């Protein structure tokens, strides 16, 4: 079954991969207007964006029906994080998404990193 038949549309090809360059999706923009990091939680709001934003915007909005991190959206869209942040920031700007910063204030907290390391060691 080809990727197009699986619902990815004309943007993916089984042999060639992504047919559209990632930065074409964001119209060449590399900086989001909203402050987003990889752990920021985004969620679709009640506002429907006016006008045409593009298929990736629609896909991102669909992924955000429940709270999801920017990193997860990027992974599902198979786009670089920088491009995903631009797309999500477009949706935040038009009121279609809400963004919430990560719950913890210091992502490099030593106790948190040690807990993650311990968990990884137990899995290996």
C-alpha positions in Angstrom: 0.0 0.0 0.0 1.4 3.4 -0.9 1.7 6.3 1.5 -0.8 8.2 -0.5 -3.4 5.5 -0.2 -2.8 5.4 3.5 -4.0 8.9 3.9 -0.8 10.9 3.7 -1.9 12.4 0.4 0.4 13.6 -2.3 3.0 14.9 0.2 4.7 11.5 0.8 6.0 8.9 -1.6 7.0 5.3 -0.6 10.3 5.5 -2.5 11.2 9.2 -2.4 9.9 10.1 1.1 8.6 13.7 1.7 8.0 15.4 -1.6 7.8 19.0 -0.2 10.7 20.5 1.6 10.0 21.1 5.3 10.6 24.9 5.1 8.2 25.2 2.2 5.5 24.2 4.7 6.3 27.3 6.8 6.8 29.6 3.8 10.5 29.8 4.6 9.9 31.1 8.1 12.2 29.8 10.8 11.1 31.7 13.8 7.7 31.2 15.5 5.8 34.3 16.8 4.7 32.4 19.9 7.1 31.2 22.6 7.1 27.4 22.3 9.7 24.8 23.4 9.6 21.1 22.8 7.8 20.4 26.1 5.1 23.1 25.6 1.6 21.5 25.8 -0.7 22.7 23.0 -4.4 22.0 22.7 -7.1 22.9 20.2 -9.6 25.5 21.3 -13.1 26.3 20.2 -12.0 28.8 17.6 -11.8 27.6 14.0 -9.1 29.3 11.9 -10.4 31.6 9.2 -8.9 31.3 5.8 -6.7 28.6 4.3 -3.6 27.8 6.4 -2.5 24.6 4.7 -2.8 20.8 5.1 0.0 20.6 7.8 -1.9 23.2 9.9 -5.0 21.1 9.6 -3.1 17.9 10.6 -1.5 19.7 13.5 -4.9 21.0 14.7 -6.3 17.5 14.5 -3.4 16.1 16.6 -4.1 18.7 19.3 -7.6 17.6 20.2 -6.1 16.5 23.5 -3.1 18.2 25.2 0.1 17.2 23.4 3.7 18.4 23.4 5.3 20.3 20.6 7.8 17.4 20.2 5.0 14.9 19.8 3.3 17.0 17.1 6.6 17.3 15.3 7.1 13.5 15.4 3.6 12.8 14.1 3.9 15.3 11.3 7.4 14.1 10.5 8.7 17.7 10.4 11.6 19.4 12.1 10.8 21.0 15.4 11.6 24.5 14.1 9.0 24.1 11.3 6.4 22.6 13.7 6.9 25.5 16.1 6.1 27.9 13.2 3.0 26.0 12.2 1.8 25.7 15.8 2.5 29.4 16.5 0.3 30.3 13.4 -2.5 28.4 15.1 -1.9 30.0 18.5 -1.9 33.4 16.8 -5.3 32.9 15.2 -6.7 31.5 18.4 -7.2 27.9 17.3 -4.7 26.5 19.8 -3.8 27.3 23.4 -0.2 26.8 24.6 0.8 26.0 28.1 4.4 25.9 29.3 5.8 22.7 30.8 4.7 22.0 34.4 8.2 22.1 35.9 10.4 25.2 35.9 13.9 23.7 35.6 14.2 21.0 33.0 17.8 20.4 34.0 17.0 19.8 37.6 19.6 17.3 38.8 17.1 15.1 40.7 14.8 14.9 37.7 17.8 13.9 35.4 18.9 11.3 37.9 15.4 9.8 38.1 15.3 9.5 34.3 18.8 7.9 34.3 17.8 5.4 36.9 14.6 4.5 35.0 16.6 4.0 31.8 19.2 1.8 33.6 16.3 -0.4 35.0 15.0 -0.8 31.4 18.3 -1.9 30.0 
